[in-house]
Amino acid sequence: MLAKFFTKNKIEFLILLAVLLTASFFRFYRLNDFAIFLGDEGRDTLIVKRIIVDHKFTLLGPMTSVGNMYLGPIYYYLMIIPLWLARLNPIGPAVMVALFGVITVFLIYKLGRDLFNSTVGLIAASLYAISQAIISHTRFSWNPNPMPLFSTLAIYFLFKLMKDNKGWWFVPLGLSLATCFQLHYMSVVFIFSIIVMLLLFKPKIDKKWWFFGIGSFLFVCLPIFIFELRHNFIIFQGLLRFLKEEDKIGFSLTTFLKKAIFVYWRLFYRFMAAERRNLSFLLSFLGVIPLLSFFRSKGNNLGIKIIVGWLLIGILGVSFYTGDLHDHYFGFLFPIPFLLIGLFLVKLFECRLRWLGMLIFLTLLLINFANLDIVAGQGPNYQIERARELGKIIGQDAPQDRFNLALISPTHDFRAMNYRYFVEVFGARPEGYENYTDIKNLYVIIESGKYEPGKTTSWEIASFGPADIAKSWSFDFGYQIVKLEKKK
């Protein structure tokens, strides 16, 4: 399928194939052993399992980490087929995210090639393929992780819309933006940047296609709109309350400019410079050079206009947020530093400094390769297999009477959703994590240390009340299960 793009250049095809195989290896290598499977992942998988097995569909997606708000359910719907194909093994959605990561590598090549030239695309894709920070976002199932894929798709559809002046590109653009909106609410900044570029570039498109594009966006977001209508716009009210009470959106010119510069620098620091400060300062400076050279030229380069709009509006929009910024908040910006460095290196090639360009490129490849978890020797966590083993024991041992789980963990993830998932898979269903009084048995999972009656304290155990130890299990990897039976 890919070969049709490269009939004129077999070398380019072979290089791209090598890049994609490399990206695939680092995203799929021992995925089952390394994939994160903690509370959030267990919660999501449990909801999707109930969609598949119990046919309990939902209009809501995951709860946001800040504020009493929920995302749309698109990520849960994306998980359905992979989880079903994997026979309810959580590795299925993780494989989906890893595959999305490989597809994103190809899309970055395609975007770089179509916006500029094939060399830019190959350089950007090669560096993106072996960035440890990028790879880490593609090796477990989590709703923000597919953001780079769908934001890159949206940018590509925007480019095709502008270049070809064909209105039907509005439809996939609307679908991509709606998916981004439901993966993380910070994507509102990205959607705003697309709208601004559409208004500034003014494509010569029949107005009906604008309505089709808006319609495709609203169609994908329909579940969350229905939920809002049914519940008096509770999520929107939560958003307003969050902005008002938490004071997360604000403006101070000095702080704003510092944060914008910091966000731009952080893109290089985290994703290309392997957290080497001096190198990240150099790369962030080099990334500006091709932008300045294009601004000074007389050409009307649509590609650079899109990159500037994507970068500038995205960074400025994110900088209005005064709270802590995590990497996944600006996942829609992930491809930009790779495209900028690709542009810079191509400029060196054109200026007869090919040797310097190759030196920089190879240095970046080596630095990022040395930073890879596999090379650095970080061991697997076995979180899926351990949760399965403990969940199977509890699921098979659980009585017919009502019971519950409690978790004592260094991560303070007390709801034990990853274990609850496997307990349900193996045929038992614990009470909700809010009910610890009206039950006869409590399974306490200890991930660190040993259970000591009267000394192991938690709200769940205290709520359960006086109890005797009915059974206990110990595991070679240091975990323990203690089955408590309420005293009569």
C-alpha positions in Angstrom: 0.0 0.0 0.0 2.8 2.4 0.9 4.8 1.5 -2.2 2.6 3.4 -4.6 3.8 6.7 -3.0 7.4 5.9 -3.9 7.5 4.3 -7.3 9.8 7.1 -8.4 12.2 6.8 -5.5 13.0 3.4 -4.1 15.7 4.8 -1.7 13.1 7.0 -0.1 10.8 4.2 0.3 13.4 2.0 1.9 14.4 4.7 4.3 10.8 5.3 5.3 10.3 1.6 5.7 13.3 1.4 8.0 12.0 4.3 10.1 8.6 2.7 10.4 10.1 -0.7 11.4 12.2 1.1 14.0 9.2 3.0 15.3 7.2 -0.3 15.5 10.0 -2.1 17.4 10.3 0.5 20.1 6.5 0.9 20.5 5.7 -2.9 20.5 8.7 -4.4 22.2 7.5 -6.4 25.2 4.5 -4.2 25.4 2.6 -6.6 27.7 5.5 -6.5 30.2 6.1 -2.7 30.2 2.6 -1.3 29.7 1.2 0.8 32.5 -2.0 -0.6 34.0 -3.0 1.3 37.1 -6.2 2.9 38.4 -7.0 5.1 35.4 -6.3 2.3 33.0 -8.4 -0.2 35.0 -11.3 2.2 35.3 -11.4 2.8 31.5 -11.0 -0.9 30.7 -13.7 -1.8 33.1 -16.2 0.7 31.5 -15.4 -0.7 28.0 -15.7 -4.3 29.3 -19.2 -3.5 30.5 -20.0 -2.0 27.1 -18.9 -5.2 25.4 -20.3 -7.8 27.9 -23.2 -6.0 29.5 -24.1 -3.7 26.6 -24.0 -0.7 29.0 -23.1 2.1 26.7 -22.1 5.5 28.1 -22.4 9.1 27.0 -19.4 10.2 29.1 -15.7 9.6 28.8 -13.0 9.8 31.5 -13.1 12.3 34.3 -10.6 15.1 33.9 -7.7 15.4 36.3 -8.8 18.9 37.4 -12.3 20.1 38.1 -15.5 18.0 38.2 -15.7 17.5 34.5 -15.8 14.7 32.0 -14.6 14.2 28.5 -16.6 12.8 25.7 -16.7 9.0 25.2 -14.8 8.7 21.9 -11.8 7.1 23.5 -14.0 4.4 25.1 -15.5 3.7 21.7 -12.1 3.4 20.2 -11.2 0.8 22.8 -14.1 -1.5 22.1 -12.8 -3.4 19.1 -9.2 -3.8 20.4 -10.4 -5.0 23.8 -12.9 -7.4 22.2 -10.3 -8.8 19.8 -7.9 -9.3 22.8 -10.6 -11.2 24.6 -10.8 -8.6 27.4 -7.0 -8.5 27.8 -6.1 -4.9 28.5 -3.1 -5.3 26.2 -5.6 -4.8 23.3 -6.1 -1.1 23.8 -2.4 -0.7 24.5 -1.7 -2.3 21.1 -4.1 0.2 19.5 -2.3 3.2 21.0 1.1 1.8 19.9 -0.3 1.3 16.4 -1.6 4.9 16.5 2.0 5.9 17.4 3.5 4.2 14.3 0.8 5.7 12.1 1.7 9.1 13.5 5.3 8.6 12.4 4.1 8.0 8.9 1.8 11.0 9.0 4.6 13.3 10.1 6.7 12.1 7.2 3.7 12.7 4.9 3.0 16.1 6.3 6.6 17.2 6.1 6.9 15.9 2.5 3.7 17.5 1.3 4.2 20.8 3.2 7.9 21.1 2.2 9.8 18.2 0.8 10.5 14.5 1.4 13.8 15.2 3.2 12.0 17.3 5.8 9.5 14.5 6.2 12.1 11.8 6.6 14.2 13.7 9.1 11.2 14.7 11.2 9.8 11.1 11.1 13.2 9.6 12.0 13.6 11.8 15.1 10.0 11.3 16.2 10.3 7.6 15.8 13.1 7.2 18.5 12.1 10.0 21.0 11.8 8.3 24.4 9.3 10.9 25.6 7.1 10.4 22.5 7.5 6.6 22.7 6.4 6.5 26.4 3.1 8.1 25.4 2.4 5.3 22.9 3.1 2.3 25.2 0.0 2.2 27.3 -3.7 3.0 27.0 -4.7 6.5 28.1 -7.1 8.9 26.5 -4.6 11.8 25.8 -2.1 9.5 24.0 -3.7 9.4 20.6 -3.8 13.3 20.4 -0.7 13.6 18.2 -2.3 11.3 15.6 -5.6 13.1 15.3 -4.0 16.6 15.5 -1.6 15.7 12.8 -4.5 14.4 10.7 -6.4 17.7 11.3 -3.4 19.7 10.1 -3.0 17.5 7.0 -6.7 17.9 6.2 -6.4 21.7 6.7 -3.4 21.7 4.3 -5.3 19.7 1.7 -8.3 22.0 2.1 -6.2 25.1 1.5 -4.1 23.6 -1.3 -6.8 21.9 -3.3 -9.7 24.2 -2.5 -12.0 21.2 -2.3 -14.7 21.6 0.3 -15.2 17.9 1.2 -11.9 18.1 3.2 -14.0 19.9 5.8 -15.7 16.7 6.7 -12.6 14.7 7.8 -11.2 17.9 9.4 -14.3 18.2 11.5 -14.1 14.5 12.5 -10.5 14.9 13.5 -11.1 18.0 15.6 -14.1 16.4 17.3 -11.9 13.5 18.3 -9.2 15.8 19.6 -11.9 17.7 21.7 -12.9 14.4 23.4 -9.4 13.3 24.1 -8.4 16.3 26.2 -10.0 19.7 26.7 -6.7 21.6 26.2 -7.4 20.7 22.5 -9.8 23.7 22.5 -6.6 25.7 21.9 -5.8 23.6 18.9 -9.3 23.9 17.5 -9.2 27.6 18.0 -5.9 27.7 16.0 -7.5 25.8 13.1 -10.5 28.2 13.1 -8.1 31.3 13.1 -6.1 29.8 10.2 -9.3 29.1 8.2 -10.5 32.7 8.8 -7.1 34.2 7.8 -6.4 32.0 4.8 -10.0 32.2 3.5 -10.1 29.1 1.3 -12.3 29.5 -1.8 -14.9 26.9 -0.7 -18.6 26.8 -1.1 -20.2 27.8 2.2 -22.2 24.6 2.4 -19.0 22.7 3.1 -18.5 24.8 6.2 -21.8 23.5 7.5 -20.8 19.9 6.6 -17.6 20.4 8.6 -19.4 21.8 11.6 -22.0 19.0 11.3 -19.3 16.3 11.3 -17.8 17.8 14.4 -21.2 18.0 16.2 -22.1 14.4 15.1 -19.0 12.9 16.8 -19.6 15.1 19.9 -23.3 14.1 20.0 -23.1 11.8 23.0 -21.7 14.4 25.4 -24.1 17.0 24.0 -27.0 14.7 24.8 -25.7 14.1 28.3 -25.4 17.9 28.9 -29.0 18.4 27.7 -30.3 15.7 30.0 -28.4 17.0 33.0 -28.8 20.7 32.8 -25.3 21.4 31.3 -23.6 20.1 34.4 -20.2 19.7 32.7 -20.3 23.2 31.3 -21.2 24.6 34.7 -18.3 22.6 36.2 -16.0 24.2 33.7 -17.2 27.7 34.6 -16.9 26.9 38.3 -13.4 25.6 37.8 -12.2 28.7 36.0 -13.8 30.9 38.5 -12.8 29.2 41.7 -9.4 27.7 40.8 -8.2 30.8 38.9 -6.5 28.7 36.2 -7.0 31.1 33.4 -5.4 34.6 33.7 -3.2 37.2 32.0 -0.1 39.0 33.1 2.0 40.1 30.1 5.3 39.3 31.7 4.2 35.9 33.1 2.4 35.1 29.8 5.5 35.8 27.6 7.7 33.8 30.0 5.3 30.9 29.9 5.1 31.0 26.1 8.8 30.9 25.8 9.0 28.1 28.3 6.4 26.0 26.5 8.3 26.4 23.2 11.6 25.5 24.9 10.0 22.5 26.7 8.9 21.0 23.4 12.6 20.6 22.5 13.8 19.8 26.0 11.3 16.9 26.6 10.9 15.4 23.1 14.1 16.0 21.1 17.0 16.9 23.4 16.5 14.0 25.9 16.2 16.5 28.7 19.6 18.1 28.1 19.2 21.7 28.9 22.0 23.2 26.8 21.1 21.1 23.8 17.4 22.1 24.1 18.3 25.8 24.2 20.4 25.3 21.0 17.6 23.3 19.3 14.9 25.8 20.2 17.0 28.6 18.7 17.7 26.6 15.5 14.0 25.9 15.2 13.3 29.6 14.7 15.8 30.1 11.9 13.9 28.4 9.1 10.8 30.4 10.2 12.7 33.7 9.9 14.2 32.7 6.6 10.7 32.0 5.2 9.3 35.2 6.5 12.1 37.1 4.7 11.5 35.3 1.4 9.1 36.6 -1.2 7.5 33.3 -1.7 4.0 32.5 -0.5 4.7 29.2 1.3 1.4 27.6 2.5 3.3 25.0 4.5 5.2 27.5 6.6 2.1 29.5 7.2 0.4 26.5 8.6 3.4 25.6 10.8 3.5 29.2 12.2 -0.2 29.2 12.9 -0.1 25.8 14.5 2.9 26.7 16.7 2.2 30.3 17.5 -1.5 30.1 18.3 -1.0 26.8 20.1 1.7 28.1 22.4 0.0 31.4 23.1 -3.3 29.6 23.9 -1.6 27.1 26.3 0.2 29.9 28.0 -3.1 31.4 29.3 -3.4 28.4 31.6 -1.8 29.3 34.9 -1.8 25.8 36.4 0.8 23.2 36.2 1.5 22.1 32.6 2.0 18.4 31.9 3.3 16.9 28.7 0.0 15.5 27.5 -1.7 19.0 27.8 0.0 20.0 24.6 0.0 16.7 22.7 -1.3 18.5 19.7 2.1 20.3 19.4 4.3 17.2 19.6 5.2 17.0 15.9 6.2 20.7 15.6 9.8 20.6 16.9 10.6 17.6 14.7 9.3 19.5 11.6 11.2 22.6 12.5 14.5 20.8 13.0 13.8 19.0 9.7 13.4 22.4 8.0 16.6 23.7 9.5 18.7 20.8 8.5 17.4 21.0 4.9 18.4 24.6 4.9 21.9 23.5 5.8 21.9 21.0 3.0 20.8 23.8 0.6 23.6 26.1 1.8 26.3 23.5 1.1 26.7 22.6 4.7 25.5 19.1 4.3 28.3 17.7 6.5 27.1 20.0 9.4 23.4 19.0 8.8 24.3 15.3 8.9 26.4 15.7 12.0 23.5 17.4 13.9 21.1 14.8 12.6 23.3 11.8 13.6 24.1 13.4 17.0 20.4 13.8 17.7 19.7 10.2 16.7 22.5 8.9 19.0 21.5 11.0 22.0 17.9 9.9 21.7 18.9 6.3 21.1 21.0 6.3 24.2 18.1 7.7 26.2 15.7 4.9 25.2 14.4 2.8 28.2 15.4 -0.4 26.4 18.9 0.8 25.9 19.2 2.4 29.4 18.2 -0.8 31.0 14.9 0.1 32.7 13.2 -3.1 33.6 9.5 -4.1 33.0 6.8 -3.5 35.5 4.5 -6.5 34.7 1.5 -4.5 35.8 -1.0 -6.2 33.6 0.2 -9.7 34.5 0.3 -9.0 38.3 -3.1 -7.4 38.3 -4.4 -10.5 36.4 -2.8 -12.9 38.8 -4.2 -11.2 41.9 -7.6 -10.5 40.2 -8.0 -14.2 39.3 -7.4 -15.3 42.9 -9.9 -12.9 44.3 -12.4 -13.5 41.5 -12.3 -17.3 42.1 -12.2 -17.1 45.8 -14.9 -14.4 46.2 -18.0 -15.5 48.1 -21.6 -15.1 46.9 -22.1 -12.5 49.6 -21.2 -8.9 49.0 -17.5 -8.1 49.2 -15.1 -5.3 48.3 -11.4 -4.6 47.7 -9.0 -2.3 49.4 -5.5 -1.3 48.1 -2.5 -0.3 50.1 -0.1 1.1 47.5 2.9 3.4 47.2 1.1 5.2 44.4 -1.8 6.0 46.7 -4.2 4.6 44.1 -6.6 3.3 46.7 -9.6 2.5 44.5 -7.9 -0.6 43.0 -9.6 -0.2 39.7 -6.9 -2.3 37.9 -7.6 -5.2 40.2 -11.4 -4.7 40.1 -11.2 -5.1 36.4 -9.8 -8.6 36.5 -12.0 -9.6 39.5 -14.9 -8.9 37.2 -13.3 -10.7 34.2 -13.0 -13.8 36.4 -16.6 -13.8 37.3 -17.1 -11.8 40.5 -18.2 -8.2 41.1 -17.1 -6.3 44.1 -19.1 -3.4 45.6 -18.4 0.1 44.5 -15.3 1.8 46.1 -17.6 3.9 48.3 -19.2 0.9 50.2 -17.1 -0.7 52.9 -19.6 -1.0 55.7 -22.4 -3.2 54.4 -20.2 -6.1 53.4 -19.0 -9.4 55.0 -15.6 -9.8 53.3 -12.8 -7.3 52.4 -9.8 -8.3 50.2 -6.8 -6.1 51.1 -4.1 -5.9 48.4 -0.8 -4.8 49.7 1.8 -3.8 47.1 4.5 -2.8 49.5 5.2 -4.3 52.9 3.0 -6.7 54.9 -0.4 -6.5 56.4 -0.3 -6.0 60.2 -3.6 -6.1 62.1 -4.2 -2.8 63.9 -1.2 -1.1 62.3 -2.2 -1.2 58.6 -4.5 1.8 58.4 -6.7 3.1 55.6 -10.1 4.6 55.3 -11.4 1.4 53.7 -10.1 -0.9 56.4 -11.3 1.4 59.1 -14.8 1.6 57.6 -15.0 -2.2 57.3 -14.6 -2.4 61.1 -13.3 -5.2 63.4 -12.3 -8.3 61.4 -10.5 -11.6 61.4 -8.0 -12.8 58.8 -9.7 -15.6 56.9 -7.0 -16.2 54.3 -3.9 -14.7 52.9 -1.7 -15.1 49.8 1.9 -13.9 49.3 3.7 -13.5 46.0 7.3 -13.7 44.9 7.2 -10.1 43.6 6.4 -8.8 47.1 2.6 -8.3 46.9 0.2 -9.8 49.4 -3.6 -10.4 49.6 -5.3 -10.6 52.9 -9.0 -11.7 53.1 -10.7 -10.1 56.1 -14.0 -11.4 57.5 -16.1 -9.1 59.6 -16.4 -10.2 63.2 -19.9 -11.2 64.2 
